[in-house]
Amino acid sequence: METRVLEIRKGILNKNDEIARRLRERLHACGLLTVNLVSSPGSGKTAFLQRTLRALREKGKAPAALVGDLATDNDAKRLAEAGVPVKQINTDGRCHLEAQMITDHLADWELSSFEYLFIENVGNLVCPSSYDLGEDVRVVLLSVTEGEDKPLKYPNIFNSADIAVITKMDLAEACEFDLGAARRNIQAVRPGMQVLTTSAKTGAGMSEWLECLAQEKRARGAVV
């Protein structure tokens, strides 16, 4: 029975990876940088993304976003306040997004009109680590309210990410958050991974984050 379950899971992931591969080729052909944001619930992911979308729009860039949740369109409404195209994906109980969901929800968008596509994944530090969504960059968010040991407790998601963003730094002192310990734990799981510190409330660290996005586009030969 155990072997059968593993075979079924392998088949599902293989199918997802093939869909993700085709999707990535399509997005690259349109000149898009695609960013998959993963985190636990309550990390400040939506506030961080909302500020990102607004800042890019104000710089004359053209971002768009897909947002995943088990239910409701609350986060999509919040992100739409940034004045950019946004779509909600409801997973109906599934704890992660899949490449086919992304493909389906992009069907009626003119992708060549965008420069950045952000995917706000379902709040979960387990399931999303296994699913490629056709992204160029996977960003894992860790808030100061969660504690410094999250990377050690959930190594797979940190190990599968390209960039770590520590959020809610405006609350670090009140939470007695040890930034040095958090950095060491991240590096213990993913040596050499870039770590940014931010606050969506104050704007601290957001310019560094925007430059990081620009660097990712330059690395792919895209105009920034």
C-alpha positions as CSV (number, residue, x, y, z in Angstrom):
1,M,0.0,0.0,0.0
2,E,2.8,2.4,0.8
3,T,4.5,1.8,-2.5
4,R,1.3,2.5,-4.4
5,V,0.7,5.8,-2.6
6,L,4.2,6.9,-3.6
7,E,3.7,5.9,-7.2
8,I,0.5,7.9,-7.4
9,R,2.2,10.9,-5.9
10,K,5.1,10.6,-8.3
11,G,2.7,10.5,-11.2
12,I,0.8,13.7,-10.1
13,L,4.1,15.6,-9.6
14,N,5.4,14.5,-13.0
15,K,2.3,15.7,-14.7
16,N,2.5,19.0,-12.8
17,D,6.1,19.5,-13.8
18,E,5.4,19.0,-17.5
19,I,2.6,21.6,-17.3
20,A,4.9,23.9,-15.4
21,R,7.6,23.5,-18.1
22,R,5.2,24.4,-20.9
23,L,3.9,27.3,-18.9
24,R,7.4,28.6,-18.1
25,E,8.3,28.6,-21.9
26,R,5.1,30.5,-22.6
27,L,5.8,33.1,-19.9
28,H,9.4,33.5,-21.1
29,A,8.2,34.1,-24.6
30,C,6.1,37.0,-23.4
31,G,9.1,38.5,-21.5
32,L,7.6,38.0,-18.1
33,L,9.4,37.5,-14.8
34,T,7.3,35.2,-12.7
35,V,7.6,35.1,-8.9
36,N,6.0,32.5,-6.7
37,L,5.5,33.8,-3.1
38,V,5.2,31.1,-0.4
39,S,4.8,31.4,3.3
40,S,2.8,30.3,6.3
41,P,-0.6,32.0,7.0
42,G,-0.3,35.5,8.6
43,S,3.2,36.2,7.4
44,G,2.2,39.5,5.8
45,K,2.4,38.1,2.3
46,T,-0.6,40.0,0.9
47,A,0.5,43.3,2.4
48,F,4.1,42.8,1.1
49,L,2.7,42.0,-2.4
50,Q,0.3,44.9,-2.4
51,R,3.1,47.3,-1.6
52,T,5.3,45.6,-4.3
53,L,2.6,45.9,-7.0
54,R,1.9,49.6,-6.2
55,A,5.6,50.5,-6.2
56,L,6.1,48.8,-9.6
57,R,3.1,50.5,-11.1
58,E,4.3,53.9,-9.8
59,K,7.7,53.2,-11.5
60,G,5.8,52.7,-14.8
61,K,6.1,48.9,-14.8
62,A,3.3,46.5,-15.6
63,P,2.7,43.8,-12.9
64,A,-0.1,41.4,-12.5
65,A,-1.0,38.9,-9.7
66,L,-2.7,35.7,-9.1
67,V,-3.6,34.9,-5.5
68,G,-4.5,31.5,-4.1
69,D,-6.7,30.7,-1.1
70,L,-8.8,27.8,0.0
71,A,-11.9,30.2,0.0
72,T,-13.0,33.8,-0.4
73,D,-11.6,36.6,-2.6
74,N,-10.5,38.8,0.2
75,D,-6.9,38.9,-0.7
76,A,-7.6,39.6,-4.4
77,K,-9.7,42.6,-3.4
78,R,-6.8,43.9,-1.3
79,L,-4.3,43.4,-4.1
80,A,-6.6,45.1,-6.7
81,E,-6.3,48.3,-4.6
82,A,-2.8,48.6,-6.0
83,G,-4.4,49.4,-9.4
84,V,-3.1,46.3,-11.3
85,P,-4.8,43.2,-12.8
86,V,-5.5,40.6,-10.2
87,K,-7.3,37.2,-10.2
88,Q,-8.3,35.0,-7.3
89,I,-7.8,31.3,-7.4
90,N,-9.8,29.3,-4.9
91,T,-8.4,25.8,-4.4
92,D,-11.6,24.3,-2.7
93,G,-9.6,22.8,0.1
94,R,-6.3,22.0,-1.5
95,C,-3.3,23.3,0.4
96,H,-1.3,24.5,-2.6
97,L,-1.6,25.9,-6.1
98,E,-0.8,23.7,-9.1
99,A,0.5,24.6,-12.5
100,Q,-2.7,23.7,-14.3
101,M,-4.6,26.3,-12.0
102,I,-2.1,29.0,-13.1
103,T,-2.5,28.1,-16.8
104,D,-6.3,28.1,-16.5
105,H,-6.5,31.5,-14.8
106,L,-4.1,33.1,-17.4
107,A,-6.2,32.0,-20.3
108,D,-7.9,35.4,-21.0
109,W,-5.0,37.7,-20.1
110,E,-2.8,39.3,-22.8
111,L,0.5,38.2,-21.1
112,S,2.7,40.2,-23.4
113,S,1.3,43.4,-21.8
114,F,2.8,42.5,-18.5
115,E,6.4,42.6,-17.2
116,Y,6.0,40.9,-13.9
117,L,3.6,38.1,-12.8
118,F,3.3,37.4,-9.1
119,I,1.7,34.3,-7.7
120,E,0.7,34.5,-4.1
121,N,0.5,30.8,-3.0
122,V,-1.8,29.3,-0.4
123,G,-0.5,30.0,3.1
124,N,1.4,26.7,3.8
125,L,5.0,25.8,4.4
126,V,4.6,22.1,3.4
127,C,2.7,21.3,0.2
128,P,3.8,24.2,-2.0
129,S,7.5,23.1,-1.8
130,S,6.6,20.1,-4.2
131,Y,4.8,22.0,-6.9
132,D,6.5,24.0,-9.7
133,L,4.2,26.7,-11.0
134,G,6.3,27.7,-13.9
135,E,7.9,30.5,-11.9
136,D,11.4,31.9,-12.4
137,V,11.9,32.8,-8.8
138,R,10.5,31.2,-5.6
139,V,10.5,33.6,-2.6
140,V,9.8,32.3,0.9
141,L,8.6,34.8,3.4
142,L,9.2,34.6,7.2
143,S,7.7,37.1,9.6
144,V,9.3,38.1,12.8
145,T,6.1,37.0,14.6
146,E,6.7,33.4,13.6
147,G,10.1,32.9,15.4
148,E,13.6,32.3,14.2
149,D,13.3,28.5,13.9
150,K,10.9,28.2,11.0
151,P,13.6,27.3,8.5
152,L,14.7,24.4,10.7
153,K,11.2,23.2,11.2
154,Y,10.2,23.5,7.5
155,P,13.5,22.9,5.6
156,N,12.0,21.7,2.3
157,I,10.3,25.0,1.6
158,F,13.4,27.1,2.4
159,N,15.6,24.7,0.5
160,S,13.4,24.9,-2.6
161,A,13.3,28.8,-2.5
162,D,15.7,31.2,-4.2
163,I,15.2,34.2,-1.9
164,A,14.1,34.6,1.7
165,V,12.3,37.7,2.8
166,I,11.9,38.5,6.5
167,T,8.7,40.6,6.9
168,K,7.2,42.8,9.6
169,M,10.6,44.1,10.8
170,D,8.8,47.0,12.4
171,L,7.6,44.5,15.0
172,A,11.0,42.8,15.5
173,E,11.9,44.6,18.8
174,A,8.5,44.0,20.3
175,C,8.7,40.3,19.4
176,E,12.3,40.0,20.6
177,F,13.1,38.6,17.2
178,D,16.7,37.5,16.8
179,L,17.6,38.4,13.3
180,G,21.1,36.9,13.5
181,A,19.7,33.6,14.6
182,A,17.1,33.7,11.8
183,R,19.8,34.3,9.2
184,R,21.9,31.5,10.6
185,N,19.0,29.1,10.4
186,I,18.2,30.0,6.8
187,Q,21.8,29.6,5.8
188,A,22.0,26.2,7.6
189,V,19.2,25.0,5.4
190,R,20.1,26.8,2.2
191,P,23.7,28.1,2.3
192,G,24.3,31.2,0.3
193,M,20.6,32.1,-0.1
194,Q,19.9,35.9,-0.4
195,V,18.0,37.2,2.7
196,L,16.1,40.5,2.6
197,T,14.5,42.3,5.6
198,T,11.4,44.3,5.0
199,S,8.4,46.0,6.5
200,A,5.3,46.5,4.3
201,K,4.0,49.0,6.9
202,T,7.0,51.4,6.9
203,G,8.4,50.5,3.5
204,A,11.8,49.5,5.0
205,G,13.7,47.2,2.7
206,M,11.3,47.6,-0.2
207,S,13.8,49.4,-2.4
208,E,16.2,46.6,-2.0
209,W,13.5,44.1,-2.9
210,L,12.6,46.0,-6.1
211,E,16.2,46.1,-7.1
212,C,16.4,42.4,-6.5
213,L,13.5,41.9,-8.9
214,A,15.2,44.1,-11.5
215,Q,18.4,42.1,-11.2
216,E,16.4,38.9,-11.8
217,K,15.0,40.4,-15.0
218,R,18.5,41.5,-16.1
219,A,19.8,38.1,-15.4
220,R,17.4,36.8,-18.0
221,G,18.3,39.4,-20.6
222,A,15.0,41.3,-20.1
223,V,14.6,45.0,-20.3
224,V,14.0,46.6,-16.8
